[in-house]
Amino acid sequence: MKRIDNFKSIIDKYKIVFFDAFGVLKTYSGLVPGIEKTFDYLAKEGKEYYIVTNDASRGPHQLAESYHRMGLHAITEDRIVSSGMLTKEFLDLKVPDGIVAYLGTPNSAHYIEGSGLQTLPMSQVNESNIDKVSAVIFLDDEGFDWCSDLNKTVNLLRKKPLPAIVANTDRAYPLTANNVSIAIGGIAAMIESVVGKQFIRFGKPDSQMFMFAYDLIREYRQISKSDIVMVGDTLNTDILGGNKFGLDTVLVLTGNTQAKDYEARINSAGIVPTYICESAVVDLSELDL
């Protein structure tokens, strides 16, 4: 584990960079200041990059547009690999028909609709259609009633042997500098403990997320794991997942892990990144661009 001052010296060692999204490129207040310099440098050096994110709240096109609105145009939809894409692949292979009931916003249902299945928010599941429900998907922490819809989800999963898919395994995310908000992964974990069943999870730290991105790249170029570095702000998702898949990893201190306590967190979790860097911002003062 090395503490690195300038993210440039890390980028220079690799051909491809995997970035987490929230806490690395953006925070609750917008883009991480100066992050566009990193993408300028990546373009100059001919380095590839992908955003490998547990965000299943929107499709790749919508996620890319959200960066464009903030002024970061380097991120296009073909550079986004999300846990929602793995969820869609599962549905295509394992759920041929019926209704997929979901917890989340209508935007988050984009992936399910892309599979040609009928989608239905949990609020609209009732006695007239409950027999047609063939899967339950946890997509986003908004778009439903925390009392009635969560209770309905619990009882549906108690009564029927349905696959339950967690498209975003994050349990919480930073809301402000000092507060967090419960994410859909945290809600799913609670319901899982209540119903006593094991849900299907996609997203970091699961290795499927990294294999999906890895296979995507290997379709058009020769690459090895040693050519890729994973950059994240969370030890038990980004760093653990990257480590398990055999990638070098960078812990940045702009999101879930802060400079004041990163050493204590690493010691407590036993999850050790290859590098620690203040942020994923390249210092252009050292460059001649």
C-alpha positions as CSV (number, residue, x, y, z in Angstrom):
1,M,0.0,0.0,0.0
2,K,1.5,3.3,-1.2
3,R,0.4,6.8,-0.5
4,I,0.6,8.7,-3.9
5,D,0.5,12.5,-4.2
6,N,-0.4,12.9,-7.9
7,F,-2.9,10.6,-9.6
8,K,-0.9,11.0,-12.8
9,S,1.8,8.7,-11.6
10,I,-0.8,6.0,-11.1
11,I,-2.4,6.4,-14.5
12,D,1.0,6.2,-16.2
13,K,1.4,2.6,-15.1
14,Y,-1.8,1.3,-16.7
15,K,-3.5,1.0,-20.0
16,I,-7.1,1.1,-18.7
17,V,-8.7,2.8,-15.7
18,F,-11.9,1.7,-14.1
19,F,-13.5,4.5,-12.1
20,D,-16.3,4.2,-9.5
21,A,-18.8,7.1,-9.9
22,F,-20.1,8.6,-6.7
23,G,-17.3,9.6,-4.4
24,V,-14.7,9.5,-7.1
25,L,-16.0,11.6,-10.0
26,K,-18.8,13.3,-8.3
27,T,-20.2,13.9,-4.8
28,Y,-23.5,15.3,-3.3
29,S,-22.3,18.8,-4.3
30,G,-21.4,18.0,-8.0
31,L,-18.3,17.0,-9.8
32,V,-15.1,16.5,-7.8
33,P,-13.3,19.8,-8.5
34,G,-10.7,19.4,-11.3
35,I,-11.8,15.9,-12.3
36,E,-12.1,17.0,-16.0
37,K,-8.3,17.4,-16.0
38,T,-8.0,13.7,-15.5
39,F,-10.0,13.0,-18.6
40,D,-8.1,15.5,-20.6
41,Y,-4.9,13.7,-19.6
42,L,-6.4,10.3,-20.4
43,A,-7.3,11.5,-23.9
44,K,-3.8,13.0,-24.4
45,E,-2.1,9.8,-23.4
46,G,-4.5,7.5,-25.3
47,K,-5.6,5.7,-22.2
48,E,-9.0,4.0,-22.0
49,Y,-11.4,4.3,-19.1
50,Y,-14.7,2.9,-18.0
51,I,-17.1,4.0,-15.3
52,V,-17.9,0.8,-13.3
53,T,-20.8,1.7,-11.1
54,N,-23.4,0.1,-8.8
55,D,-25.8,2.9,-9.9
56,A,-28.9,1.1,-11.3
57,S,-31.1,4.1,-11.0
58,R,-30.8,5.1,-14.7
59,G,-29.6,3.6,-18.0
60,P,-26.2,4.3,-19.4
61,H,-27.5,7.0,-21.7
62,Q,-29.2,8.9,-18.8
63,L,-26.1,8.4,-16.6
64,A,-23.9,9.9,-19.4
65,E,-26.3,12.8,-19.8
66,S,-26.1,13.6,-16.1
67,Y,-22.3,14.1,-16.4
68,H,-22.8,16.2,-19.5
69,R,-25.1,18.5,-17.6
70,M,-22.4,19.0,-15.0
71,G,-19.9,19.9,-17.8
72,L,-18.0,16.5,-18.1
73,H,-18.5,15.5,-21.7
74,A,-15.8,12.9,-21.8
75,I,-18.1,10.2,-20.3
76,T,-20.3,8.7,-23.0
77,E,-22.8,5.9,-22.6
78,D,-20.4,3.3,-24.1
79,R,-18.0,4.0,-21.3
80,I,-20.4,3.1,-18.6
81,V,-20.7,-0.4,-17.1
82,S,-23.4,-0.6,-14.4
83,S,-24.9,-3.3,-12.2
84,G,-28.2,-2.7,-14.0
85,M,-26.6,-4.1,-17.2
86,L,-25.9,-7.4,-15.4
87,T,-29.4,-7.4,-14.1
88,K,-30.7,-7.1,-17.6
89,E,-28.5,-10.0,-18.7
90,F,-29.9,-12.2,-15.9
91,L,-33.5,-11.4,-16.8
92,D,-32.8,-12.2,-20.5
93,L,-31.5,-15.6,-19.6
94,K,-33.6,-16.6,-16.6
95,V,-36.9,-14.8,-16.6
96,P,-38.6,-15.4,-20.0
97,D,-42.0,-13.9,-19.2
98,G,-44.4,-12.5,-16.6
99,I,-44.3,-9.3,-14.6
100,V,-41.2,-8.0,-13.0
101,A,-42.1,-6.0,-9.9
102,Y,-39.6,-3.4,-8.8
103,L,-38.7,-1.0,-6.1
104,G,-37.4,2.2,-7.6
105,T,-38.2,5.1,-9.9
106,P,-39.7,4.7,-13.4
107,N,-36.2,5.7,-14.8
108,S,-34.6,2.8,-12.9
109,A,-36.9,0.4,-14.6
110,H,-35.1,1.1,-17.9
111,Y,-33.1,-2.1,-17.8
112,I,-36.1,-4.3,-17.2
113,E,-38.1,-2.7,-20.0
114,G,-35.1,-3.3,-22.3
115,S,-35.5,-7.1,-21.7
116,G,-39.0,-7.0,-23.1
117,L,-40.7,-8.0,-19.9
118,Q,-43.7,-6.3,-18.3
119,T,-42.7,-4.0,-15.5
120,L,-44.7,-2.9,-12.6
121,P,-43.8,-0.8,-9.6
122,M,-44.4,-2.6,-6.3
123,S,-47.1,0.0,-5.5
124,Q,-49.3,-1.4,-8.4
125,V,-49.0,-5.1,-7.4
126,N,-52.4,-6.3,-6.2
127,E,-54.7,-9.3,-6.1
128,S,-55.5,-9.1,-9.8
129,N,-51.8,-9.4,-11.0
130,I,-49.8,-10.9,-8.2
131,D,-50.0,-14.4,-9.7
132,K,-48.2,-13.1,-12.8
133,V,-45.2,-11.7,-10.9
134,S,-42.1,-13.7,-11.9
135,A,-39.3,-11.7,-10.2
136,V,-38.7,-8.8,-7.8
137,I,-35.9,-6.3,-8.5
138,F,-34.4,-3.8,-6.0
139,L,-33.4,-0.9,-8.2
140,D,-33.3,2.4,-6.4
141,D,-34.0,3.9,-2.9
142,E,-36.7,6.3,-4.2
143,G,-40.0,6.0,-6.0
144,F,-41.9,3.9,-3.5
145,D,-43.6,4.2,-0.1
146,W,-41.3,2.9,2.6
147,C,-44.2,1.5,4.7
148,S,-46.8,0.0,2.3
149,D,-44.5,-1.0,-0.5
150,L,-41.8,-2.5,1.6
151,N,-44.4,-4.5,3.6
152,K,-45.9,-5.6,0.3
153,T,-42.5,-6.8,-0.9
154,V,-41.9,-8.7,2.3
155,N,-45.2,-10.6,2.1
156,L,-44.8,-11.2,-1.7
157,L,-41.4,-12.9,-1.2
158,R,-42.7,-14.8,1.8
159,K,-45.6,-16.3,-0.1
160,K,-44.1,-17.0,-3.5
161,P,-40.8,-18.7,-4.5
162,L,-39.6,-15.7,-6.7
163,P,-36.0,-14.7,-7.7
164,A,-35.2,-11.4,-5.9
165,I,-32.4,-9.4,-7.6
166,V,-30.5,-6.6,-6.0
167,A,-29.3,-4.4,-8.8
168,N,-27.4,-2.0,-6.5
169,T,-25.6,-3.6,-3.5
170,D,-24.6,-0.2,-2.0
171,R,-26.1,0.0,1.5
172,A,-25.6,3.7,2.0
173,Y,-24.2,6.8,0.2
174,P,-23.0,10.2,1.4
175,L,-25.8,12.7,1.5
176,T,-23.8,15.6,2.9
177,A,-20.3,16.0,4.3
178,N,-21.5,14.5,7.6
179,N,-24.6,12.4,6.8
180,V,-25.5,9.3,4.8
181,S,-28.7,8.0,3.2
182,I,-29.8,4.4,3.1
183,A,-29.3,3.0,-0.4
184,I,-31.4,0.2,-2.0
185,G,-28.8,-2.4,-1.0
186,G,-29.4,-1.6,2.6
187,I,-33.1,-1.9,2.1
188,A,-32.7,-5.3,0.4
189,A,-30.5,-6.6,3.2
190,M,-33.1,-5.7,5.7
191,I,-35.9,-7.5,3.7
192,E,-33.6,-10.5,3.1
193,S,-33.1,-10.9,6.8
194,V,-36.9,-10.7,7.4
195,V,-38.0,-13.2,4.8
196,G,-35.0,-15.6,5.5
197,K,-34.1,-16.0,1.8
198,Q,-30.9,-15.3,-0.1
199,F,-31.2,-12.7,-2.8
200,I,-29.2,-12.5,-6.1
201,R,-26.8,-9.6,-6.1
202,F,-25.1,-7.7,-8.9
203,G,-22.5,-5.0,-8.5
204,K,-19.3,-4.5,-6.6
205,P,-17.7,-6.3,-4.8
206,D,-19.1,-9.2,-6.8
207,S,-16.5,-10.3,-9.4
208,Q,-19.2,-10.6,-12.1
209,M,-19.2,-6.8,-12.4
210,F,-15.5,-6.8,-13.2
211,M,-15.7,-9.8,-15.5
212,F,-18.5,-8.1,-17.4
213,A,-16.3,-5.1,-18.0
214,Y,-13.2,-7.2,-18.7
215,D,-15.0,-9.3,-21.3
216,L,-16.3,-6.2,-22.9
217,I,-12.8,-4.9,-23.5
218,R,-11.4,-8.2,-24.6
219,E,-13.9,-8.4,-27.4
220,Y,-11.9,-5.7,-29.3
221,R,-8.3,-5.8,-27.8
222,Q,-5.8,-8.0,-26.0
223,I,-5.6,-7.0,-22.4
224,S,-4.6,-8.6,-19.1
225,K,-5.7,-7.8,-15.6
226,S,-2.3,-6.2,-14.8
227,D,-3.1,-3.5,-17.4
228,I,-6.1,-2.3,-15.5
229,V,-6.5,-0.3,-12.2
230,M,-9.7,0.2,-10.3
231,V,-10.3,3.5,-8.6
232,G,-12.8,3.8,-5.8
233,D,-13.7,5.5,-2.5
234,T,-15.3,2.5,-0.7
235,L,-13.2,-0.3,0.8
236,N,-15.9,-3.0,0.9
237,T,-17.2,-2.5,-2.6
238,D,-14.7,-0.9,-5.0
239,I,-11.5,-2.0,-3.4
240,L,-12.6,-5.4,-2.2
241,G,-14.1,-6.1,-5.6
242,G,-11.1,-5.0,-7.5
243,N,-8.7,-7.0,-5.2
244,K,-10.8,-10.1,-5.5
245,F,-10.8,-9.9,-9.3
246,G,-7.0,-9.5,-9.3
247,L,-6.8,-5.8,-10.2
248,D,-4.6,-3.2,-8.7
249,T,-6.7,-0.7,-6.7
250,V,-6.6,3.0,-5.7
251,L,-8.5,4.2,-2.7
252,V,-9.3,7.9,-3.1
253,L,-10.4,10.1,-0.1
254,T,-13.1,12.2,-1.7
255,G,-16.1,10.0,-0.8
256,N,-17.0,7.3,1.7
257,T,-13.4,7.1,3.0
258,Q,-11.9,10.3,4.4
259,A,-8.3,11.4,5.0
260,K,-9.0,11.6,8.8
261,D,-9.8,7.9,9.2
262,Y,-8.7,5.9,6.2
263,E,-5.9,4.1,8.2
264,A,-8.3,3.1,10.9
265,R,-10.8,1.8,8.3
266,I,-8.2,-0.2,6.4
267,N,-6.9,-1.7,9.6
268,S,-10.4,-2.5,10.8
269,A,-11.7,-4.0,7.5
270,G,-8.5,-5.8,6.5
271,I,-9.1,-4.6,2.9
272,V,-5.8,-3.1,1.6
273,P,-5.7,-1.0,-1.7
274,T,-2.5,-1.0,-3.8
275,Y,-2.4,2.8,-3.6
276,I,-4.0,5.6,-1.6
277,C,-4.5,9.0,-3.3
278,E,-6.2,12.2,-2.1
279,S,-8.3,12.2,-5.3
280,A,-8.5,11.0,-8.8
281,V,-7.6,14.5,-10.1
282,V,-4.4,14.8,-12.2
283,D,-2.2,17.7,-11.3
284,L,-1.7,19.5,-14.6
285,S,0.9,21.8,-13.2
286,E,3.4,19.0,-13.7
287,L,2.4,18.5,-17.3
288,D,3.0,20.2,-20.6
289,L,-0.4,19.8,-22.3
